[in-house]
Each structure stands twice: as C-alpha cells, then as structure tokens.
Amino acid sequence: MLGTKVTPGNIHDSHMLEPLVEEVIRKVGKPKAVAADAAYKTPSITRYLFENSMTPALPYTRPRTKKGFFQKQDFVYDEHFDCYLCPAGEVLAYSTTSKEGYREYKSPKKICANCPFLSQCTESQDHQKVVTRHIWQEYVEEADHLRHHEEVKPIYAKRRETIERVFADAKEKHGMRWTTLRGLKKLSMQAMLTFAAMNLKKMANWTWQSPETV
C-alpha cells in the first residue's frame, strides 16, 4: 500500500484518484501505468493520466442503453464536422454544452417523426434523439483502444491479484468491513494503522528465508 485517502461516504471514488496518485508520486515516484475499475473510467481521469504520461489500464464498460434500442456506438461521430450520424444516415447537429462539459447533439424532429427506426431510437414525445459527448471524450476512447494492447492487458490483470487482494485482506483479517469509530479523523487513523500493519506483514514475507532442507 503506497497511499490511502479516507473520505466521507458521499464523495465518489473517482474524485480521489488524482490526489491519491499525486501522493504516490511525492512519496515513491510517478508510475508508468495506473490500473483501476470502471468507476474511475471518466473523461477527467483519463485526461489527467494521459497528460501526465501515465498509461490508463481500465476495463470494458457495458453500454447502459435500454434493451431493444440503438446503442451509443451505433451513432458515428464525425470529428471533422462535429456531428453524429444515426443508423438511418441522418445528421445529429451540435446544439449546446452543459455546465458538466457534455456537448449535446440533436436530431431533426420532422425527419425523425417518420423514421422506420424511431421505435429503436428514442421514446421522446417530440421524436428527437439527443446524443451527448464530453469535451474530453477522446481520452476515454484512447483508453478503450489501449485496453486491447498486449502491454496493457497484463497490467489490468494484476489488479485482481494485488488491489482486490489488499481490500479482501483488510476486510476479512483486519476489521475493515465495519468500524466502531465515528468521525473522519478517527477512521483515518484506523485505516492508516491497518495498512501500515499490512505493509509490515508484506515486508516480513519478502525478507523471510525458508529453512534449508537437510
């Protein structure tokens, strides 16, 4: 365990990756790659990792589209004209950008009203399909491409053997499944002492020498 942050329960895990990585960089050095689960596969995190020369090793995420409807990947993004093309070949033009950084692309209502694919596309009462794309979406797409690289696959595979095992040991062997303490300060002390003990156990295993066989 190279670093840890204890936060209130209403703070999403993805908000803590950057400060945690910065802590690791200060103490140990900058990692070449960062492996994390799907919760950390966000535009801001992938952008941060790429711009700081760290390879993101992130998993595949299933589409969250309603069954029987077109998936987002069925709508092709045209980078040159900054628009989307639907499966019927119609253009979804840029409309606006939300304060969260998502660009909205909307289909032509009159044309969509008579489209044979309307029932597979949207349930909107005004027959308009809206597709969103984050301003940093290209970083997420590049992370998806890297997921298939032979150099990245084993990095993510090690996550189950390292990160997940640490969490399991902390819960099952070191009382981190529940706590009787209250307050961020007390919980932080418990977490730091627990992970320090786990690090000492790991160091002891590394330095232990088996007895010579007679």
C-alpha positions as CSV (number, residue, x, y, z in Angstrom):
1,M,0.0,0.0,0.0
2,L,1.7,3.2,-1.2
3,G,-1.0,5.7,-0.3
4,T,-4.6,6.0,1.0
5,K,-7.3,8.6,1.4
6,V,-10.3,8.4,3.7
7,T,-13.3,10.4,2.6
8,P,-17.0,10.8,3.7
9,G,-19.4,8.3,2.1
10,N,-20.9,10.9,-0.2
11,I,-17.6,11.5,-2.1
12,H,-17.4,9.4,-5.2
13,D,-14.2,7.3,-5.5
14,S,-13.3,8.8,-8.9
15,H,-12.8,12.3,-7.2
16,M,-10.0,10.9,-5.2
17,L,-7.8,9.2,-7.8
18,E,-5.9,12.4,-8.8
19,P,-4.9,13.4,-5.2
20,L,-4.1,9.8,-4.4
21,V,-1.8,9.4,-7.4
22,E,-0.2,12.8,-6.6
23,E,0.5,11.5,-3.1
24,V,2.2,8.3,-4.5
25,I,4.3,10.5,-6.9
26,R,5.5,12.6,-4.0
27,K,6.4,9.6,-1.8
28,V,7.6,7.0,-4.4
29,G,7.7,8.4,-7.9
30,K,5.5,8.6,-10.9
31,P,4.0,5.3,-12.0
32,K,4.2,4.2,-15.7
33,A,0.6,3.0,-15.6
34,V,-2.5,3.2,-13.4
35,A,-5.0,0.3,-13.2
36,A,-8.5,0.9,-11.8
37,D,-12.0,-0.4,-12.0
38,A,-14.9,1.0,-14.1
39,A,-15.8,3.7,-11.6
40,Y,-12.6,5.5,-12.5
41,K,-13.2,5.4,-16.2
42,T,-14.2,9.1,-16.6
43,P,-13.1,11.8,-19.0
44,S,-11.4,13.8,-16.3
45,I,-9.3,10.9,-15.0
46,T,-8.3,9.6,-18.4
47,R,-7.3,13.1,-19.4
48,Y,-5.2,13.5,-16.2
49,L,-3.4,10.3,-16.8
50,F,-2.6,10.9,-20.5
51,E,-1.5,14.4,-19.9
52,N,0.9,13.3,-17.1
53,S,2.4,10.4,-19.2
54,M,0.7,7.6,-17.3
55,T,-1.0,4.8,-19.1
56,P,-4.6,4.1,-18.0
57,A,-5.4,0.3,-17.7
58,L,-9.1,0.4,-17.4
59,P,-11.8,-2.2,-18.1
60,Y,-14.5,-2.6,-20.7
61,T,-17.8,-1.0,-19.7
62,R,-21.1,-2.3,-21.0
63,P,-23.5,0.1,-22.7
64,R,-26.3,1.3,-20.5
65,T,-28.8,1.5,-23.3
66,K,-32.3,0.2,-22.8
67,K,-32.8,-3.2,-24.3
68,G,-34.2,-3.1,-27.9
69,F,-32.8,0.4,-28.6
70,F,-29.8,1.5,-30.5
71,Q,-26.6,1.7,-28.5
72,K,-24.5,4.9,-28.5
73,Q,-21.8,3.2,-30.6
74,D,-24.4,2.8,-33.3
75,F,-24.2,6.6,-33.7
76,V,-21.0,7.5,-35.5
77,Y,-19.2,10.7,-34.5
78,D,-17.7,12.8,-37.4
79,E,-14.8,14.7,-35.8
80,H,-14.3,17.0,-38.9
81,F,-17.9,18.3,-39.0
82,D,-18.5,17.9,-35.2
83,C,-21.7,15.9,-35.6
84,Y,-23.2,12.4,-35.2
85,L,-24.7,10.2,-37.9
86,C,-27.6,8.0,-36.9
87,P,-28.1,4.4,-38.2
88,A,-30.5,5.9,-40.8
89,G,-27.9,8.3,-42.1
90,E,-29.4,11.5,-40.6
91,V,-27.2,14.2,-39.0
92,L,-27.4,15.0,-35.3
93,A,-26.1,18.5,-35.2
94,Y,-24.4,20.2,-32.2
95,S,-26.8,22.1,-30.0
96,T,-25.3,23.2,-26.7
97,T,-22.8,22.3,-24.0
98,S,-23.9,21.6,-20.4
99,K,-22.0,23.0,-17.4
100,E,-20.7,19.5,-16.7
101,G,-18.9,19.6,-20.1
102,Y,-21.2,17.4,-22.2
103,R,-21.9,18.6,-25.7
104,E,-25.4,17.8,-26.9
105,Y,-26.2,16.7,-30.5
106,K,-29.9,16.6,-31.6
107,S,-31.6,15.0,-34.5
108,P,-34.1,16.8,-36.8
109,K,-37.6,16.3,-35.3
110,K,-39.6,16.4,-38.5
111,I,-37.5,13.8,-40.3
112,C,-37.3,11.5,-37.2
113,A,-41.1,11.5,-36.8
114,N,-41.4,9.4,-40.0
115,C,-38.2,7.3,-39.5
116,P,-38.8,3.5,-39.6
117,F,-36.2,3.1,-36.8
118,L,-37.9,5.6,-34.5
119,S,-39.1,2.9,-32.0
120,Q,-35.5,1.6,-31.7
121,C,-34.0,5.1,-31.3
122,T,-36.0,7.2,-28.8
123,E,-39.1,7.4,-26.8
124,S,-39.1,11.2,-26.8
125,Q,-42.5,12.7,-27.4
126,D,-41.1,15.2,-29.8
127,H,-39.4,12.4,-31.8
128,Q,-35.9,13.9,-31.2
129,K,-32.8,11.9,-30.4
130,V,-30.2,13.5,-28.2
131,V,-26.6,12.1,-28.0
132,T,-24.1,13.6,-25.6
133,R,-20.3,13.7,-25.8
134,H,-18.0,15.0,-23.2
135,I,-15.4,17.6,-24.3
136,W,-12.7,15.2,-23.2
137,Q,-14.3,12.1,-24.6
138,E,-11.3,11.4,-26.9
139,Y,-9.2,10.5,-23.8
140,V,-11.8,7.8,-22.8
141,E,-11.8,6.5,-26.4
142,E,-8.0,6.3,-26.4
143,A,-8.1,4.4,-23.1
144,D,-10.5,1.9,-24.7
145,H,-8.1,1.4,-27.6
146,L,-5.2,0.8,-25.2
147,R,-7.2,-1.9,-23.4
148,H,-6.6,-4.3,-26.2
149,H,-2.8,-3.7,-26.3
150,E,-0.6,-6.6,-25.2
151,E,1.4,-4.3,-22.9
152,V,-1.8,-3.1,-21.1
153,K,-3.7,-6.4,-20.7
154,P,-1.3,-7.9,-18.0
155,I,-1.3,-4.6,-16.1
156,Y,-5.1,-4.7,-15.6
157,A,-5.0,-8.5,-14.9
158,K,-2.6,-7.9,-12.0
159,R,-5.2,-5.7,-10.4
160,R,-7.2,-8.8,-9.2
161,E,-4.0,-10.2,-7.6
162,T,-2.9,-7.0,-5.9
163,I,-5.6,-4.3,-5.3
164,E,-8.5,-6.7,-4.8
165,R,-6.5,-8.9,-2.5
166,V,-5.5,-6.0,-0.3
167,F,-9.1,-5.0,0.0
168,A,-10.2,-8.5,0.8
169,D,-7.5,-9.0,3.5
170,A,-8.3,-5.6,5.0
171,K,-12.0,-6.6,5.4
172,E,-11.6,-10.2,6.4
173,K,-8.4,-10.2,8.5
174,H,-8.1,-6.6,9.8
175,G,-11.6,-5.5,10.7
176,M,-12.2,-3.0,7.9
177,R,-15.6,-4.4,6.9
178,W,-17.1,-2.5,9.8
179,T,-15.9,0.0,12.3
180,T,-17.0,1.1,15.8
181,L,-15.4,4.5,15.4
182,R,-17.0,7.7,14.3
183,G,-15.6,10.7,12.6
184,L,-13.2,11.2,9.7
185,K,-10.1,11.7,11.9
186,K,-10.6,8.5,13.9
187,L,-11.4,6.5,10.8
188,S,-8.3,7.9,9.1
189,M,-6.2,6.8,12.0
190,Q,-7.6,3.3,11.9
191,A,-7.1,3.0,8.1
192,M,-3.5,4.2,8.3
193,L,-2.6,1.9,11.2
194,T,-4.3,-1.1,9.4
195,F,-2.5,-0.5,6.1
196,A,0.8,0.1,7.9
197,A,0.4,-3.3,9.6
198,M,-0.4,-4.9,6.3
199,N,2.7,-3.4,4.7
200,L,4.9,-4.7,7.6
201,K,3.4,-8.2,7.1
202,K,4.2,-8.0,3.4
203,M,7.8,-6.8,4.0
204,A,8.3,-9.6,6.5
205,N,7.1,-12.1,3.9
206,W,9.6,-10.7,1.4
207,T,12.5,-10.9,3.8
208,W,11.6,-14.3,5.2
209,Q,14.0,-17.1,4.2
210,S,12.8,-20.7,4.3
211,P,14.9,-23.1,6.4
212,E,17.4,-25.2,4.5
213,T,16.4,-28.8,3.9
214,V,18.6,-31.4,5.5
